[in-house]
Structure formats: structure tokens, C-alpha cells
Amino acid sequence: MTGYDVRPDEETVPLLGAEVRIADPAGLLAAAQGGPVELLAETDFPAPVREVRCTLRADTVDGQPVHRFEAYLRVEAAPAGLLALGLAGPVGLLLAERLAARAVDGPAAAVGRAAAEATRRLGLRPAGTALATPPRDPAGRAVLRAAEEAGVRPRVEQDNGTVRIRVDVPSAEVGPEHLRVVLGVLLQAVRELTGDTLEPTVLRGRTYRVGRRPVAAPRGATVAAPRSETVTLDQVGGLVDVVARFREVAVSFRHPAAMARWGARRPQGILMYGPPGTGKTMLARALANEVGADFVEIRTPEILDKYLGGSERNIKRIFRDARRYRRPTVMLFDEFDSIISYAGAGGDAASQAVNAVAGIFKQEMNTLFEENPDVIVVATTNFPQRVDASLIRSGRFDLKIAIPAPDDTGRAEILTKMIRELIDRHERPGFRMFADDLDPAALAADTAGLTGADLREVLRRVQLAKALREAAEGASPAPIGQDDLREAVAGLRRG
């Protein structure tokens, strides 16, 4: 395997009759350090289970870093046997084993009776006693045994047809085996919800793919771009140093107590500059998602006004609203030079108007961060020389980051990540989107001078061509191969 394999290491695990394919297990665990990762989405489960979601994120418990797995199962109707217990699958079994070893009084007695029923169903026995009957669910016992051996102790709640499972594993100890165990617990809970407690038949023949999907935060009324357009820093290719600096910003927002203890002021003003199509806007969105912040894009027409004093009033209104945000928010001023241009010492009316707009912007930036420390102002420009240096000094824009056009290595990494994202999003059992002959490094050598936006356009053209061919011929064409991509690159260069 090389660093440019479009299909990263994939582990296939048989679990309770289903085939579970885990893409890049170690990468999933590492990605959780940068923000929440959704492991399952748009996945079909048997009735009465209507929806299953499983997320992984980094957290702290009693001051110690942990990897937290959280699963949510929603059912059409609450099965009396399971939800009366209030615990799902192996979680109920773990409780049954504990209760079997000692007497339980008070409110736990009812739970104990339900747990005893779970013990009877799966053929478990109290400690130190002989097993009277053969186990009725050996598959369920195997899941329980794996959970115990891995030290996994799930916590489960249920309410109105929703089962929530949470597992915390110390980050220093977490490994792919814990990921497998948690998925086993989750699938066992599905079995319990469907009543499949004898043999694992309800999941037989099903395939579940576990991969990295960004978690979208709820939308806010002030969000200009839909949060469905999520992108994470993990998806940014060719900009290792830039991504590292943005991760530091995200960490500073996720750990305010540490910042306060040291009296550290986190950077809240970021200027990105470089050629068009290099991913500046995407980076701003990725930062917002990494922080868990709302994203507000301020476009040029929202500021510039042909009437005297109108532009200044618009800037004041935008910053007045920013001071009232109650959630972390990334404000993006895209094409910043078109809003605030350097006007020099010209005395004409146009120069005075531009200087007035820049002056108001400086004043508002001077006080915004003190009045609302949860706001990050990001400005992007293709022409940094057109922006007044006093406007972007430290204290207003602490980080000034060049976003260059990608080199061969950068383009190979961008292509790899883009194709992996498409595979993760669109490939399903029976449908293969990309062929095995893809060589991003070779393709990068053929795309000198192209930006990330150009490479995305190459992929769009190939996807469209394949879709139109299927629509015309009524049969799925061959997967996208190296020659398809080379042809699309040539077409892009021709215009």
C-alpha cells in the first residue's frame, strides 16, 4: 500500500451474520482527535429499527482523555421485552451476570428480574453454578465475551423508542479491537430489538460499511451556507502545515479552561491569501466544522453600497450582529480585497470612500474579539498587495497564511482524498465507482499547474460522463479508470 491508495486499508469482520467492512480503522481513531466522526450513516437495518447512528469523538472523563463511542437506535415501536429492561443486548447481559452474583434490593430488583430473563434467554449462569441448559444464543454470548475481554462497559439509556449506547475507552489504550467490539455491541442491540435471540439470522447477508463521515452540527438561523456542505481538515490535501495551524486554532477553542489558566489569547483573526482555486474557502468551512461552529459568509454585495455612507452602515450592522452570536461562529469575508482595498493617500471621492470603509472595519475589529471571544474572522484574498497593511496587522489578523498552488505531491494527495471521499459517499455493494488501476501520483504528474478546484472539476466531468452513459445505455458503464481521468484533464486544458 502507498500513501496514495484511494482505497485505504479495509478490514472485513463477520459479526452476527453480517459482513462489516471497516475502512482504515487506525485512521478513524486518529481522526476523532480532530473532531467528531460519524461511523455509520444512511445504513439499512431490519425493522422495527428505523435509524442507527454511531459517532466517535475525543473527550475527557475525570481529567483523562478518552475515545467516546455513542450509538443511537430508533425503533418504530418499543418491544416490551427489551425496553422494559432498559438495557440493550450485551449491556443487559453484563448486568445480568453482575446481579446473578449478589442479591439486589430496592428499585434495582425489577431491573434484576428483567436481567434474569436476559440471562435465561442466552443461557448464562450465576457465578459458581453449573450450566443447566445449553446456551440459546451462542452468538450473543460471544459478543458479551469479547466486550468483557476488551474491558468495554457500555452505558445504555432508553426513552420513547430510542436506545442510546455509550462506551468510553481511555485514549492511551484504544485500538481497532475496541472499534470491532463496539460494533458488535451495536449489532447485538439491533438483534435484541428485532427479537432475533436464537440464531443470528436477521442480519445474515447484510453488509455494513464503517468509514469516516464528518458530523454536521445543527443549523443556526444565521448560517449562510447549509451545514450539509461539511468538510473537515482531514479532507484537505496538500497543505500539511496549514492544516496543522488550523488544528491548533480548533484545539484552543475546544479547551477554553486551559487557555484561561495561562492567560493565552487564541487567534481570532485569520487572513488567507493565494491564487484562486487553492481551497481558501474550503479551509474556512473546515475550520468551522472542526471547532463545531456556525459558518457565516459575508459576500461583497452585503457590504458595498452605491449610496454615500451605506457601506459603512452595513459593516457596523454585520459586526453588531457578530457581537450577539451565542454560539462559536466563523465569519468569512471572501475576496476581502474587493471589500477593503488599499486606497493610499488619494484625495478623490472614491479613495475617501474606500478609506472610510477600511477605517470602520478597523474600529469594529478592535473591539469585536474582546466583546465576543467565540467569533473567528477569516478573510481570504487572491491579491494581498491590495489590502491595507494596517488593516491586517497582528491583533486584528494574528495569522496570515499563504495558500499556494499545489505541487505534484500536493495534487496527488488532493486527488487521493477527493476520490476516497467519493468512494465513501457513493460506492455500495454491487456498485464500484472507481477502478483498481488508479494512480494519483501518475495523474498528478499530468496535471501540472492545476489547483484543487480544477481537480474537482476533472472528477465532476468524469462523473457526469459516466452517469449520462448509464442513462443512455440503460446499463452501468465500467468504473472510472486512469484513462477516463486523463481524458478529462485534457478536456479541461482545452477549455
C-alpha positions as CSV (number, residue, x, y, z in Angstrom):
1,M,0.0,0.0,0.0
2,T,1.2,3.5,-0.8
3,G,0.3,6.9,0.6
4,Y,-1.9,7.5,-2.4
5,D,-4.1,4.4,-2.3
6,V,-7.6,5.6,-3.0
7,R,-8.9,2.7,-1.0
8,P,-7.2,2.7,2.4
9,D,-6.8,-0.5,4.4
10,E,-10.1,-2.1,4.8
11,E,-10.8,-4.7,7.4
12,T,-13.7,-7.2,6.8
13,V,-15.2,-8.6,10.0
14,P,-18.1,-11.1,10.2
15,L,-20.4,-10.0,13.0
16,L,-23.6,-11.8,14.0
17,G,-24.3,-12.9,10.4
18,A,-23.5,-9.6,8.8
19,E,-20.3,-8.5,7.0
20,V,-18.8,-5.3,8.4
21,R,-16.2,-3.5,6.4
22,I,-14.1,-1.1,8.4
23,A,-12.2,1.4,6.3
24,D,-8.9,2.4,7.8
25,P,-9.6,1.5,11.5
26,A,-6.5,3.2,12.8
27,G,-7.3,6.4,10.7
28,L,-10.8,6.5,12.2
29,L,-9.4,6.5,15.8
30,A,-6.9,9.2,14.9
31,A,-9.5,11.4,13.1
32,A,-11.6,11.5,16.3
33,Q,-8.8,13.6,17.9
34,G,-9.6,16.4,15.4
35,G,-13.4,16.3,15.9
36,P,-16.4,14.0,15.9
37,V,-16.6,11.3,13.2
38,E,-19.8,9.6,12.1
39,L,-19.1,6.0,11.5
40,L,-22.5,4.8,10.2
41,A,-24.9,6.9,8.1
42,E,-27.7,6.1,5.6
43,T,-27.5,2.4,6.5
44,D,-30.4,0.0,6.2
45,F,-31.3,-2.1,9.3
46,P,-34.1,-4.6,9.7
47,A,-37.5,-3.5,11.2
48,P,-38.5,-2.3,13.7
49,V,-35.2,-0.5,13.7
50,R,-35.7,2.7,11.7
51,E,-32.4,4.5,12.3
52,V,-28.9,3.7,13.7
53,R,-26.1,6.3,14.1
54,C,-22.7,5.7,15.6
55,T,-20.2,8.5,16.3
56,L,-16.7,8.6,17.6
57,R,-15.1,11.6,19.3
58,A,-12.4,12.6,21.7
59,D,-13.5,13.7,25.2
60,T,-12.2,13.8,28.8
61,V,-13.5,11.9,31.8
62,D,-12.2,12.8,35.2
63,G,-9.4,14.8,33.5
64,Q,-8.3,11.8,31.4
65,P,-8.6,11.7,27.6
66,V,-11.0,9.1,26.3
67,H,-12.4,8.0,22.9
68,R,-16.2,8.1,23.2
69,F,-18.4,5.8,21.1
70,E,-22.0,6.9,21.0
71,A,-24.7,4.9,19.2
72,Y,-28.4,5.9,18.8
73,L,-31.0,3.3,17.7
74,R,-34.6,4.5,16.9
75,V,-37.4,1.9,16.6
76,E,-40.9,2.1,15.2
77,A,-42.4,0.6,18.3
78,A,-40.9,-0.2,21.7
79,P,-40.5,-4.0,22.1
80,A,-41.7,-4.8,25.6
81,G,-39.1,-7.4,26.4
82,L,-36.1,-5.3,25.6
83,L,-37.2,-1.8,26.6
84,A,-38.7,-2.9,29.8
85,L,-35.2,-3.9,30.7
86,G,-34.0,-0.5,29.7
87,L,-30.7,-2.0,28.5
88,A,-29.8,-3.4,25.1
89,G,-28.1,-6.6,24.1
90,P,-24.8,-7.3,25.8
91,V,-25.3,-4.4,28.2
92,G,-28.2,-6.2,29.7
93,L,-26.2,-9.4,29.8
94,L,-23.4,-7.7,31.7
95,L,-25.9,-6.5,34.3
96,A,-27.4,-10.0,34.5
97,E,-24.1,-11.5,35.3
98,R,-23.4,-8.9,38.0
99,L,-26.9,-9.3,39.6
100,A,-26.6,-13.1,39.5
101,A,-23.6,-12.9,41.8
102,R,-25.4,-11.0,44.6
103,A,-28.8,-10.1,46.0
104,V,-30.3,-6.8,44.9
105,D,-32.9,-4.8,46.8
106,G,-35.0,-1.8,46.1
107,P,-35.6,-0.2,42.7
108,A,-33.0,-2.4,41.0
109,A,-35.0,-5.5,41.8
110,A,-37.3,-5.0,38.8
111,V,-34.3,-4.5,36.6
112,G,-32.8,-7.6,38.1
113,R,-35.8,-9.7,37.2
114,A,-35.6,-8.4,33.6
115,A,-31.9,-9.1,33.6
116,A,-32.5,-12.6,34.9
117,E,-34.8,-13.1,31.9
118,A,-32.0,-12.0,29.6
119,T,-29.8,-14.5,31.4
120,R,-32.3,-17.3,30.8
121,R,-32.7,-16.4,27.1
122,L,-28.9,-16.5,26.5
123,G,-28.2,-19.5,28.8
124,L,-25.9,-17.5,31.1
125,R,-25.5,-18.8,34.6
126,P,-24.8,-17.3,38.1
127,A,-21.1,-17.4,39.0
128,G,-20.1,-20.8,40.6
129,T,-23.1,-22.7,39.3
130,A,-23.4,-25.3,36.7
131,L,-25.0,-24.5,33.3
132,A,-28.3,-26.3,33.4
133,T,-29.3,-25.9,29.7
134,P,-27.3,-25.3,26.6
135,P,-26.9,-21.6,25.7
136,R,-29.7,-20.5,23.5
137,D,-27.8,-17.7,21.9
138,P,-24.1,-18.6,21.4
139,A,-23.6,-15.6,19.1
140,G,-24.8,-13.2,21.8
141,R,-22.5,-14.9,24.3
142,A,-19.6,-14.4,22.0
143,V,-20.3,-10.7,21.7
144,L,-20.5,-10.5,25.5
145,R,-17.3,-12.3,26.0
146,A,-15.5,-10.1,23.5
147,A,-16.8,-7.0,25.3
148,E,-15.7,-8.3,28.7
149,E,-12.2,-9.2,27.4
150,A,-11.7,-5.8,25.9
151,G,-12.8,-4.1,29.1
152,V,-15.8,-2.5,27.4
153,R,-18.5,-1.4,29.8
154,P,-21.3,0.2,27.8
155,R,-23.8,2.6,29.4
156,V,-27.3,2.5,27.9
157,E,-30.4,4.6,28.2
158,Q,-33.8,4.2,26.5
159,D,-36.6,6.6,26.1
160,N,-39.7,6.6,23.8
161,G,-38.3,4.1,21.4
162,T,-34.8,5.3,21.3
163,V,-31.8,3.3,22.7
164,R,-28.6,5.2,23.4
165,I,-25.3,3.3,23.9
166,R,-22.2,5.0,25.2
167,V,-18.7,3.5,25.6
168,D,-15.6,5.3,26.9
169,V,-12.2,3.9,26.2
170,P,-9.0,5.5,27.5
171,S,-7.3,7.2,24.5
172,A,-4.0,5.7,25.6
173,E,-5.4,2.2,25.3
174,V,-7.9,2.5,22.4
175,G,-7.3,0.3,19.3
176,P,-9.1,-1.2,16.4
177,E,-10.2,-4.1,18.6
178,H,-12.4,-1.7,20.6
179,L,-14.0,-0.5,17.4
180,R,-14.9,-4.0,16.5
181,V,-16.3,-4.7,19.9
182,V,-18.5,-1.6,20.0
183,L,-19.8,-2.5,16.5
184,G,-20.6,-6.0,17.9
185,V,-22.5,-4.4,20.8
186,L,-24.4,-2.2,18.4
187,L,-25.4,-5.1,16.1
188,Q,-26.4,-7.2,19.1
189,A,-28.7,-4.4,20.2
190,V,-30.3,-4.4,16.8
191,R,-30.8,-8.2,17.1
192,E,-32.4,-7.7,20.5
193,L,-34.7,-5.0,19.2
194,T,-35.9,-7.3,16.3
195,G,-36.4,-10.3,18.7
196,D,-33.6,-12.3,16.9
197,T,-32.3,-14.0,20.0
198,L,-31.9,-17.6,19.0
199,E,-29.6,-17.6,15.9
200,P,-28.2,-14.5,14.1
201,T,-30.5,-14.7,11.1
202,V,-31.9,-11.2,10.9
203,L,-28.6,-9.7,9.9
204,R,-27.5,-12.5,7.6
205,G,-26.4,-11.4,4.2
206,R,-26.2,-7.7,5.1
207,T,-23.1,-5.6,4.5
208,Y,-22.3,-2.6,6.6
209,R,-19.5,-0.2,5.7
210,V,-17.9,1.8,8.5
211,G,-16.0,4.8,7.3
212,R,-15.2,8.4,8.1
213,R,-18.0,10.8,7.6
214,P,-18.0,14.4,9.1
215,V,-20.7,15.2,11.6
216,A,-22.8,18.2,10.8
217,A,-23.8,20.5,13.6
218,P,-27.4,21.7,13.8
219,R,-28.2,24.7,11.6
220,G,-28.5,28.1,13.1
221,A,-30.6,30.9,11.9
222,T,-27.6,33.0,10.9
223,V,-25.8,30.3,9.0
224,A,-25.4,31.5,5.4
225,A,-24.2,28.2,3.9
226,P,-26.0,24.9,4.7
227,R,-24.2,22.7,7.2
228,S,-24.7,19.7,4.9
229,E,-21.7,21.2,3.0
230,T,-19.5,19.8,5.7
231,V,-15.8,19.3,5.2
232,T,-13.1,18.5,7.8
233,L,-9.4,19.2,7.9
234,D,-8.8,15.5,7.3
235,Q,-10.2,16.0,3.8
236,V,-7.8,18.9,3.0
237,G,-5.0,17.7,0.8
238,G,-1.6,19.1,0.0
239,L,-1.5,21.7,2.9
240,V,0.1,19.8,5.8
241,D,1.5,22.9,7.6
242,V,-1.7,24.9,7.1
243,V,-3.9,22.1,8.4
244,A,-1.6,21.8,11.5
245,R,-2.0,25.5,12.3
246,F,-5.8,25.3,11.9
247,R,-5.9,22.3,14.2
248,E,-4.1,24.4,16.8
249,V,-6.9,27.1,16.5
250,A,-9.6,24.4,16.9
251,V,-7.9,23.0,20.0
252,S,-7.7,26.5,21.5
253,F,-11.5,26.8,21.1
254,R,-12.3,23.3,22.4
255,H,-10.2,23.9,25.6
256,P,-11.1,27.3,27.0
257,A,-10.1,26.3,30.5
258,A,-6.5,25.7,29.6
259,M,-6.4,29.0,27.6
260,A,-7.8,30.9,30.6
261,R,-5.4,29.2,33.1
262,W,-2.4,30.5,31.1
263,G,-4.0,33.8,30.1
264,A,-3.5,32.8,26.5
265,R,-5.3,34.7,23.8
266,R,-6.3,32.4,21.0
267,P,-6.1,33.7,17.4
268,Q,-9.4,35.0,16.2
269,G,-8.4,36.8,13.0
270,I,-7.0,34.8,10.1
271,L,-6.0,36.1,6.7
272,M,-5.5,33.5,3.9
273,Y,-4.0,34.6,0.6
274,G,-3.0,32.8,-2.6
275,P,-4.1,32.0,-6.2
276,P,-7.8,31.3,-7.0
277,G,-9.0,27.7,-6.5
278,T,-6.4,26.7,-3.9
279,G,-9.0,25.9,-1.2
280,K,-9.2,29.0,0.9
281,T,-13.0,29.0,1.3
282,M,-12.9,25.2,1.9
283,L,-10.4,25.7,4.7
284,A,-12.6,28.3,6.4
285,R,-15.6,25.8,6.3
286,A,-13.3,23.0,7.6
287,L,-12.2,25.2,10.5
288,A,-15.8,25.9,11.4
289,N,-16.7,22.2,11.4
290,E,-13.5,21.4,13.3
291,V,-14.4,23.9,16.0
292,G,-18.1,22.9,15.9
293,A,-19.0,26.5,15.0
294,D,-21.6,28.1,12.8
295,F,-20.4,29.4,9.4
296,V,-21.4,32.8,8.1
297,E,-20.2,34.0,4.8
298,I,-20.2,37.8,4.2
299,R,-20.4,38.5,0.5
300,T,-19.3,41.7,-1.2
301,P,-22.9,42.9,-2.1
302,E,-23.8,42.7,1.5
303,I,-21.3,45.4,2.3
304,L,-20.7,47.6,-0.7
305,D,-23.5,50.2,-1.3
306,K,-23.6,52.8,-4.0
307,Y,-25.1,55.4,-1.7
308,L,-22.9,57.6,0.5
309,G,-22.4,56.0,3.9
310,G,-24.2,52.8,3.0
311,S,-21.2,50.6,3.1
312,E,-20.1,51.9,6.5
313,R,-23.6,51.2,7.9
314,N,-23.5,47.7,6.5
315,I,-20.2,46.9,8.2
316,K,-21.5,48.2,11.5
317,R,-24.6,46.1,11.2
318,I,-22.6,42.9,10.4
319,F,-20.3,43.4,13.4
320,R,-23.2,44.4,15.6
321,D,-24.8,41.0,14.8
322,A,-21.5,39.2,15.4
323,R,-21.3,40.6,18.9
324,R,-24.7,38.9,19.6
325,Y,-23.8,35.4,18.5
326,R,-24.3,32.9,21.3
327,R,-22.6,30.0,19.5
328,P,-19.0,29.8,18.2
329,T,-19.1,31.3,14.8
330,V,-16.6,31.6,11.9
331,M,-17.3,34.7,9.8
332,L,-15.8,34.5,6.3
333,F,-15.1,37.7,4.3
334,D,-14.3,36.1,0.9
335,E,-12.5,38.1,-1.7
336,F,-11.5,40.6,1.0
337,D,-9.7,42.9,-1.4
338,S,-12.9,43.6,-3.2
339,I,-14.4,44.9,0.0
340,I,-11.5,46.7,1.6
341,S,-8.9,47.9,-1.0
342,Y,-5.8,49.9,-0.2
343,A,-6.5,53.4,-1.4
344,G,-3.3,55.2,-0.5
345,A,-3.4,59.0,0.1
346,G,-5.7,59.8,-2.8
347,G,-7.9,62.7,-2.3
348,D,-10.7,61.9,-4.7
349,A,-14.2,60.9,-3.5
350,A,-13.6,57.2,-4.4
351,S,-10.4,57.0,-2.4
352,Q,-12.0,58.7,0.6
353,A,-15.0,56.3,0.4
354,V,-12.7,53.3,0.4
355,N,-10.6,54.7,3.3
356,A,-13.8,55.3,5.2
357,V,-14.9,51.7,4.8
358,A,-11.5,50.4,5.9
359,G,-11.5,52.7,8.9
360,I,-14.9,51.4,10.1
361,F,-13.7,47.9,9.6
362,K,-10.6,48.5,11.8
363,Q,-12.7,50.1,14.6
364,E,-15.1,47.1,14.6
365,M,-12.3,44.5,14.6
366,N,-10.6,46.3,17.5
367,T,-13.5,45.6,19.9
368,L,-15.2,42.5,18.5
369,F,-12.8,39.9,19.9
370,E,-13.0,41.3,23.4
371,E,-16.8,41.5,23.4
372,N,-17.3,38.1,21.8
373,P,-14.4,35.7,22.2
374,D,-16.3,32.9,20.3
375,V,-16.1,34.6,16.9
376,I,-13.3,33.9,14.4
377,V,-13.0,36.3,11.5
378,V,-11.5,34.7,8.4
379,A,-10.6,36.9,5.3
380,T,-9.4,35.5,2.0
381,T,-7.8,37.3,-0.9
382,N,-6.2,36.5,-4.2
383,F,-4.4,39.9,-4.1
384,P,-2.9,40.6,-0.7
385,Q,-1.0,43.6,-2.0
386,R,-4.3,45.4,-2.5
387,V,-5.1,45.2,1.2
388,D,-4.0,48.0,3.6
389,A,-1.2,46.6,5.8
390,S,-2.5,48.4,8.9
391,L,-5.9,46.6,8.5
392,I,-4.4,43.2,8.8
393,R,-1.8,43.8,11.5
394,S,-1.4,41.5,14.4
395,G,-4.2,42.0,16.9
396,R,-6.7,42.1,14.1
397,F,-5.4,39.2,12.0
398,D,-2.9,37.3,14.0
399,L,-2.5,34.5,11.5
400,K,-1.5,35.4,7.9
401,I,-1.3,32.2,5.9
402,A,-0.2,31.7,2.3
403,I,-2.2,29.1,0.4
404,P,-0.1,28.2,-2.6
405,A,-1.0,26.3,-5.7
406,P,-0.3,22.6,-5.1
407,D,2.9,20.9,-6.3
408,D,3.0,17.3,-7.6
409,T,2.9,15.8,-4.1
410,G,0.0,18.1,-3.1
411,R,-2.0,17.3,-6.2
412,A,-1.6,13.5,-5.6
413,E,-2.8,13.9,-2.0
414,I,-5.7,16.1,-3.1
415,L,-6.8,13.6,-5.7
416,T,-6.4,10.7,-3.3
417,K,-8.6,12.4,-0.7
418,M,-11.2,13.5,-3.2
419,I,-11.6,10.0,-4.7
420,R,-11.7,8.5,-1.2
421,E,-14.5,10.9,-0.3
422,L,-16.5,9.9,-3.4
423,I,-15.9,6.2,-2.8
424,D,-17.1,6.6,0.8
425,R,-20.1,8.6,-0.3
426,H,-21.3,6.6,-3.3
427,E,-19.9,3.1,-3.5
428,R,-22.3,0.4,-2.3
429,P,-22.4,-3.4,-2.5
430,G,-22.8,-4.2,-6.2
431,F,-21.6,-0.7,-7.4
432,R,-18.0,0.2,-7.8
433,M,-17.3,3.8,-8.8
434,F,-13.6,3.7,-9.4
435,A,-11.4,1.1,-11.0
436,D,-8.3,-0.5,-9.3
437,D,-5.8,0.9,-11.8
438,L,-6.0,4.5,-10.4
439,D,-2.6,6.0,-9.8
440,P,-2.9,9.5,-8.2
441,A,0.8,10.1,-8.3
442,A,1.0,9.5,-12.1
443,L,-2.1,11.6,-12.6
444,A,-0.6,14.4,-10.5
445,A,2.4,14.5,-12.9
446,D,-0.1,15.1,-15.8
447,T,-1.9,17.9,-14.0
448,A,0.9,20.5,-13.5
449,G,-0.5,23.9,-12.9
450,L,-4.0,22.7,-11.9
451,T,-5.5,23.7,-8.5
452,G,-7.7,21.8,-6.1
453,A,-10.7,23.4,-7.8
454,D,-9.5,22.2,-11.2
455,L,-9.1,18.7,-9.9
456,R,-12.6,18.6,-8.5
457,E,-13.8,19.8,-11.9
458,V,-12.0,16.9,-13.6
459,L,-13.8,14.5,-11.3
460,R,-17.1,16.2,-11.9
461,R,-16.8,15.9,-15.6
462,V,-15.9,12.2,-15.4
463,Q,-18.8,11.5,-13.0
464,L,-21.2,13.3,-15.4
465,A,-20.0,11.4,-18.4
466,K,-20.5,8.0,-16.7
467,A,-23.9,9.0,-15.4
468,L,-25.1,10.1,-18.9
469,R,-23.7,7.0,-20.5
470,E,-25.7,4.8,-18.0
471,A,-28.8,6.9,-18.6
472,A,-28.4,6.4,-22.4
473,E,-27.5,2.8,-22.5
474,G,-29.5,1.5,-19.5
475,A,-26.6,-0.3,-18.0
476,S,-23.8,0.8,-15.7
477,P,-20.6,1.5,-17.5
478,A,-17.2,0.4,-16.4
479,P,-15.8,2.1,-13.2
480,I,-13.8,5.3,-13.6
481,G,-10.3,4.5,-14.6
482,Q,-7.0,6.2,-15.2
483,D,-7.7,6.8,-18.9
484,D,-11.0,8.4,-18.1
485,L,-9.3,10.9,-15.8
486,R,-6.5,11.7,-18.2
487,E,-9.1,12.4,-20.9
488,A,-11.0,14.7,-18.6
489,V,-7.7,16.6,-17.8
490,A,-7.1,17.1,-21.5
491,G,-10.6,18.4,-22.0
492,L,-10.2,20.8,-19.1
493,R,-7.0,22.2,-20.6
494,R,-8.7,22.6,-24.0
495,G,-11.4,24.6,-22.2
